[in-house]
Amino acid sequence: MAIRTFWRMLAARRFAVVLRLTFTMRNRVGFLILLCCAVATQGQGRMPQIQVPKNGPRATLVREANLYVQADESSDRVSIITPGREMVIVERSGKWLRVFANVDVPESRQSDAPTLEQDQEVVPLSGWMVDKGVIDVNTPHGDQILFGEAVSEEDAASESHPPPGAAQAARLLYRRVVEMFPKSALTPDAMWRAADIRWQIQKADAATLPSAHEKENYLREQMDENEMKNIEKYFPHTKWADYAAFDLIDNKLCGDWQGSEKCPEKEAEIYVKYADEYGDSPRAAQALYNAAWRLAAAGDMWAADGNDGHSKEDRGHATDLAGRLEAKYPESVYAARAADLVYKMQSGIPVYGSDRE
């Protein structure tokens, strides 16, 4: 367990780097979310009905709060409730709320859950807390408040020294938007962001395991696909479904190529297929670049093995894909990267391995 904990600490640091790379891109398109959400959600599938608590409204927190035995700050403290944790308000007394709150328990992959324990539920804690920073389903603009706090936590998680639990808080706050405000225009984006944070955490964690160096994808630790597939199910033909489909590619990629040209060639096929099926996706240009780069890398590998015929063939395919990218997505940053890739291939500069002469 100690070794596993150590690897997860390393994974958390790596995840902070991942978030720094992704959050900047998210901010560039964030101001468009409210404009496009109403249109995008018109074609969504029916969301599953979330059971409404019978003993009070569903709620959560945007700050840490103490949970007390009694409505008195001098009474014994039951626990500390962190942002995004699910609560139910069962009683109000002045500035105090009596709640049932889920404690901070680690999430597990659904595929890893023991069969006999799948139907077991976490018993929530009961206690009193000050009515400060509590958002319930009746709070005006509650969906926007929770989404905004989630973005702030996600931004904090992308820093070089992120606050402990920032990424998890962001994920939970996004999930509360989905559960508490299922009809909000922000719900599709919140569902995607919650799923993506979990995906990136699992991806960083898997990269620290010895199995990450296995060539075959099925021998590596796989990310849990359930939440991504739910996005595709409930919001088909939207950018969020396109994002989910792109992330799902990760589970199909090789681990360590181990000098096999078949790995980058196979991965290039997967990315080209994505670009063909999701041509209007914000990830389509990136998919084409990923495919072109892998074929260029395979060309370098074939050349190193003395197979000039296969090398020329793969580099030719890479050049064609780069041209397709520049023609269809000329304003994308990946068009410029494709031009750089073609220049290197034409100049005999390896894109994979050492370029030192």
C-alpha positions in Angstrom: 0.0 0.0 0.0 2.9 2.4 0.8 4.4 1.8 -2.6 1.0 2.4 -4.3 0.6 5.6 -2.3 4.0 6.8 -3.4 3.1 6.2 -7.1 -0.2 8.1 -6.7 1.7 11.1 -5.2 3.9 11.1 -8.3 0.8 10.8 -10.4 -0.8 13.8 -8.7 2.3 15.9 -9.6 2.1 14.8 -13.2 -1.6 15.6 -13.3 -0.8 19.2 -12.3 1.3 19.4 -15.4 -1.5 17.9 -17.5 -4.0 20.4 -16.2 -1.7 23.3 -16.9 -1.6 22.3 -20.6 -5.4 21.7 -20.9 -6.7 24.6 -18.8 -5.3 27.3 -21.0 -7.1 25.9 -24.0 -10.3 25.6 -22.0 -10.2 29.3 -21.0 -9.9 30.3 -24.7 -13.3 28.7 -25.5 -14.9 29.1 -22.1 -16.7 32.4 -23.0 -18.6 30.5 -25.8 -20.0 27.9 -23.5 -23.2 29.8 -22.5 -23.9 30.8 -26.1 -23.7 27.3 -27.5 -25.0 25.2 -24.6 -28.7 25.8 -25.4 -28.3 24.8 -29.0 -26.0 21.8 -28.3 -28.3 20.2 -25.7 -31.3 20.1 -28.0 -30.2 16.7 -29.4 -29.3 15.1 -26.1 -30.6 11.8 -24.9 -32.7 11.5 -21.8 -30.6 11.9 -18.7 -31.2 9.3 -16.0 -33.6 10.4 -13.2 -31.6 11.3 -10.1 -33.5 10.3 -6.9 -34.7 13.3 -5.0 -34.0 13.0 -1.2 -37.2 12.7 0.8 -35.9 14.4 3.9 -34.7 17.7 2.4 -33.1 19.5 -0.5 -29.8 18.3 -2.0 -26.9 20.6 -1.3 -23.1 21.0 -1.3 -20.4 23.4 -0.2 -18.1 25.9 -1.9 -15.8 26.0 1.1 -14.5 23.7 3.9 -16.9 23.5 6.8 -16.9 21.9 10.2 -19.7 19.4 11.0 -20.6 19.5 14.7 -22.6 17.2 17.0 -24.8 20.1 18.0 -25.7 23.6 16.7 -22.9 25.0 18.8 -19.3 25.7 17.6 -18.1 24.6 21.1 -19.6 21.2 20.7 -17.6 18.2 19.4 -16.7 18.2 15.8 -17.9 15.2 13.8 -15.9 15.8 10.6 -14.7 18.4 8.1 -16.8 18.6 4.9 -14.9 19.6 1.8 -16.1 21.5 -1.3 -18.3 19.5 -3.6 -19.4 16.9 -1.1 -23.0 15.8 -1.4 -25.3 16.9 1.4 -29.0 16.8 2.3 -30.4 19.6 4.4 -32.9 18.1 6.9 -33.4 21.0 9.3 -32.8 24.8 9.7 -32.3 26.7 12.9 -31.2 30.3 12.6 -27.7 30.3 11.1 -27.4 26.5 11.6 -28.2 23.6 9.3 -28.6 20.0 10.2 -27.4 17.9 7.3 -26.5 14.4 6.2 -23.2 14.7 4.4 -21.1 12.1 2.5 -17.5 12.0 3.9 -14.4 12.3 1.9 -14.0 8.7 0.7 -11.6 7.8 -2.2 -13.3 6.9 -5.5 -12.6 3.6 -7.1 -13.0 2.3 -10.6 -16.3 0.6 -11.2 -14.5 -2.3 -12.9 -12.5 -2.8 -9.7 -15.4 -2.9 -7.3 -16.0 -6.3 -5.7 -19.2 -7.9 -6.9 -20.6 -8.3 -3.4 -20.0 -4.7 -2.5 -21.4 -2.9 -5.6 -24.8 -2.4 -4.0 -23.5 -1.1 -0.7 -23.9 2.6 0.0 -21.7 4.9 2.0 -23.5 5.9 5.3 -23.5 9.7 5.5 -22.6 11.6 8.6 -25.2 13.6 10.4 -24.5 16.9 12.2 -24.8 20.7 12.3 -23.0 23.3 10.3 -23.1 27.0 9.9 -25.1 28.1 6.9 -22.2 29.7 5.0 -21.0 28.7 1.6 -23.9 26.1 1.3 -25.5 25.9 -2.1 -28.7 23.9 -2.5 -31.1 23.2 -5.4 -33.1 26.3 -4.5 -30.2 28.7 -4.5 -30.6 31.4 -7.2 -28.0 30.9 -9.9 -26.7 27.9 -7.9 -25.6 26.1 -11.1 -23.4 29.1 -12.1 -22.0 29.5 -8.6 -21.0 25.8 -8.4 -19.6 25.8 -12.0 -17.6 29.0 -11.3 -16.1 27.5 -8.1 -15.3 24.3 -9.9 -13.4 26.3 -12.6 -11.5 28.1 -9.9 -10.5 24.8 -8.2 -9.5 23.4 -11.6 -7.4 26.4 -12.3 -5.7 26.0 -8.9 -5.0 22.4 -9.6 -3.1 23.4 -12.7 -0.6 25.4 -10.8 2.9 24.0 -10.2 2.2 23.6 -6.5 -1.5 22.9 -6.4 -3.5 23.0 -3.1 -4.2 19.5 -1.8 -7.4 18.1 -3.2 -8.1 20.9 -5.7 -8.5 18.6 -8.7 -10.9 16.3 -6.7 -12.8 19.3 -5.5 -13.2 20.6 -9.0 -14.5 17.2 -10.2 -17.0 16.9 -7.3 -18.3 20.5 -7.9 -18.9 19.7 -11.5 -20.7 16.5 -10.6 -22.9 18.5 -8.2 -23.9 20.8 -11.1 -25.0 17.7 -13.1 -26.9 16.1 -10.2 -28.5 19.2 -8.6 -29.2 21.2 -11.8 -29.7 18.6 -14.6 -31.6 21.0 -16.8 -28.9 23.7 -16.6 -27.3 24.8 -19.8 -24.0 24.2 -18.0 -24.7 20.5 -17.3 -23.1 19.0 -20.5 -19.9 20.9 -20.0 -19.9 20.1 -16.2 -20.3 16.4 -17.0 -17.5 16.5 -19.5 -15.1 18.3 -17.2 -15.8 16.0 -14.3 -15.2 13.0 -16.5 -12.0 14.5 -18.0 -10.5 15.3 -14.6 -11.0 11.8 -13.5 -9.6 10.5 -16.8 -6.5 12.6 -16.5 -5.9 11.5 -12.9 -6.2 7.9 -13.8 -4.0 8.4 -16.9 -1.3 10.0 -14.9 -1.6 7.2 -12.3 -1.4 4.5 -14.9 1.7 6.1 -16.4 3.6 5.5 -13.2 2.9 1.7 -13.1 5.3 -0.9 -14.5 2.6 -2.0 -16.9 2.8 1.3 -18.6 5.9 0.0 -20.5 4.0 -2.9 -22.0 3.6 -2.6 -25.7 0.0 -4.0 -26.0 -2.7 -1.7 -24.8 -4.7 -4.5 -23.1 -1.7 -5.2 -20.9 -1.7 -1.7 -19.4 -3.9 -0.2 -16.7 -7.0 1.0 -18.5 -8.9 4.2 -17.6 -12.5 3.7 -16.6 -14.6 4.5 -19.7 -18.1 4.6 -18.1 -18.4 8.4 -17.6 -17.0 9.1 -21.1 -19.4 6.7 -22.7 -22.3 8.3 -20.7 -21.4 11.7 -22.3 -21.6 10.1 -25.7 -24.9 8.5 -24.8 -26.6 11.6 -23.3 -25.1 14.3 -25.5 -24.5 12.7 -28.9 -23.4 14.9 -31.8 -22.1 17.6 -29.5 -18.6 18.9 -28.9 -18.6 17.1 -25.5 -19.3 13.8 -27.1 -16.4 14.6 -29.5 -14.1 15.3 -26.6 -15.1 12.1 -24.9 -14.4 10.1 -28.0 -11.0 11.6 -28.3 -10.1 10.8 -24.7 -11.2 7.2 -25.2 -8.5 6.8 -27.8 -6.0 6.7 -24.9 -7.0 3.2 -24.0 -6.3 2.0 -27.5 -2.7 3.2 -27.7 0.4 1.2 -27.2 2.4 1.7 -24.0 6.1 1.5 -24.9 6.5 1.1 -28.7 9.6 -1.1 -27.9 11.0 -0.4 -31.4 8.0 -1.8 -33.2 6.9 0.3 -36.2 3.5 -1.3 -36.1 2.6 0.6 -32.9 2.8 4.2 -34.4 1.3 2.9 -37.6 -1.7 1.4 -35.7 -2.1 4.5 -33.6 -2.0 6.7 -36.7 -4.9 4.7 -38.1 -6.9 5.3 -35.0 -6.4 9.0 -35.1 -7.2 9.2 -38.8 -10.4 7.3 -38.1 -11.3 9.8 -35.5 -10.7 12.7 -37.9 -12.8 11.0 -40.5 -15.8 10.4 -38.1 -15.5 13.7 -36.2 -14.5 16.2 -38.8 -16.1 19.1 -37.0 -14.7 18.2 -33.6 -12.4 20.7 -31.9 -10.0 17.8 -31.6 -10.0 16.8 -35.3 -7.0 18.9 -36.2 -5.0 17.5 -33.3 -6.0 14.0 -34.3 -4.7 14.5 -37.8 -1.4 16.0 -36.4 -1.1 13.0 -34.0 -1.5 10.6 -36.9 1.0 12.5 -39.1 3.6 12.7 -36.4 3.3 9.0 -35.7 3.8 8.1 -39.3 6.8 10.4 -39.5 8.2 8.6 -36.4 7.5 5.2 -38.0 9.4 6.4 -41.0 12.4 7.3 -38.9 12.2 3.9 -37.2 12.0 2.1 -40.6 15.0 4.1 -41.8 17.0 3.2 -38.7 16.2 -0.5 -39.5 17.5 -0.1 -43.0 14.0 -0.4 -44.7 14.0 2.6 -46.9 10.8 1.4 -48.8 8.6 1.4 -45.7 10.2 4.6 -44.5 9.4 6.4 -47.7 5.8 5.1 -47.6 5.1 6.2 -44.1 6.7 9.6 -44.6 4.6 10.0 -47.7 1.4 9.3 -45.8 2.5 11.7 -43.1 3.0 14.5 -45.7 -0.4 13.8 -47.1 -2.1 14.0 -43.7 -0.2 17.3 -43.0 -1.5 18.7 -46.2 -5.0 17.6 -45.4 -4.7 19.3 -42.0 -3.4 22.6 -43.4 -6.1 22.7 -46.0 -9.1 21.9 -43.7 -7.9 23.6 -40.5 -5.6 26.4 -41.7 -6.1 28.5 -38.6 -5.4 25.7 -36.1 -2.0 25.7 -34.3 -1.7 22.2 -35.5 -1.5 23.4 -39.1 1.7 25.3 -38.2 3.0 22.2 -36.4 2.2 20.1 -39.4 4.2 22.5 -41.6 7.1 22.1 -39.2 6.8 18.4 -39.3 6.9 18.4 -43.2 9.9 20.7 -43.1 11.8 18.3 -40.9 11.0 15.2 -43.0 12.0 17.1 -46.2 15.3 18.2 -44.5 16.1 14.8 -43.2 15.7 15.8 -39.6 14.4 12.9 -37.5 11.2 13.6 -35.5 11.7 10.4 -33.4 15.0 9.6 -31.9 18.2 11.8 -32.0 18.7 14.5 -34.6 22.3 14.9 -33.7 24.8 14.4 -36.6 
